[in-house]
């Protein structure tokens, strides 16, 4: 894939790249130089800041509970009782 630098230094990323990374108008990218290469990285901090505080946990449920549900038992967690299904 190619992109051409325009008169004002702007480039248009190919649609396949924008779609694959979920880039939309206003998405911030980190720009890094690595020798003769330019590296663009999606700024995930920007995405996280937009959703921060929008989700509420049910009463009695902690973020640790949610993370265990998503990731499974963490090292050092006590084993569930034998009759409890997971």
C-alpha positions in Angstrom: 0.0 0.0 0.0 1.1 3.6 -0.6 0.2 7.0 0.6 1.3 10.3 -1.0 2.4 13.3 1.0 0.3 16.3 0.0 1.4 20.0 -0.3 0.7 20.7 3.4 2.4 17.5 4.7 -0.8 15.5 5.0 -1.3 11.9 4.0 -4.4 9.8 3.5 -4.2 6.4 5.0 -5.6 3.7 2.7 -9.2 2.7 3.6 -8.2 -0.9 4.4 -5.8 0.4 7.1 -8.4 2.8 8.6 -11.0 0.1 8.7 -8.6 -2.5 10.2 -7.7 -0.2 13.0 -11.1 1.5 13.5 -9.7 4.9 12.6 -12.3 7.6 12.3 -12.3 11.4 12.0 -10.6 12.8 15.1 -8.8 9.6 16.1 -5.4 10.5 17.5 -2.2 8.7 16.3 1.2 8.6 17.9 4.0 9.3 15.5 7.4 7.8 16.1 10.6 7.8 14.1 12.7 4.6 13.8 15.7 5.3 11.7 14.3 6.0 8.2 10.8 4.7 9.1 7.8 6.6 10.4 5.6 4.5 12.7 2.0 5.5 13.4 0.3 4.0 16.4 -3.4 4.3 17.4 -3.5 6.2 20.7 -5.6 3.8 22.8 -5.5 6.2 25.7 -7.7 8.5 23.7 -10.2 5.7 23.2 -10.2 4.8 26.8 -10.7 8.4 28.0 -13.8 8.6 25.9 -15.5 5.7 27.6 -14.1 6.3 31.1 -17.0 6.6 33.6 -19.7 5.5 31.2 -20.2 2.1 32.6 -21.5 1.3 36.1 -21.1 -2.0 37.8 -24.0 -3.6 39.6 -24.0 -3.2 43.4 -21.7 -5.7 45.1 -19.6 -6.3 41.9 -16.0 -5.1 41.9 -13.7 -4.5 39.0 -11.7 -7.5 40.3 -14.8 -9.7 39.9 -15.3 -8.5 36.3 -11.6 -9.1 35.5 -11.8 -12.6 36.9 -14.9 -13.3 34.8 -13.1 -12.0 31.7 -9.6 -13.5 32.3 -10.3 -16.4 34.6 -8.8 -17.1 38.0 -5.7 -15.0 38.8 -2.5 -16.6 40.3 -2.9 -16.6 44.1 -6.7 -16.5 44.0 -8.3 -19.1 46.3 -9.9 -22.0 44.5 -13.7 -21.9 44.4 -15.6 -24.4 46.6 -16.0 -27.8 44.8 -19.8 -27.4 44.4 -19.5 -24.0 42.8 -19.5 -24.2 39.0 -17.3 -21.9 36.9 
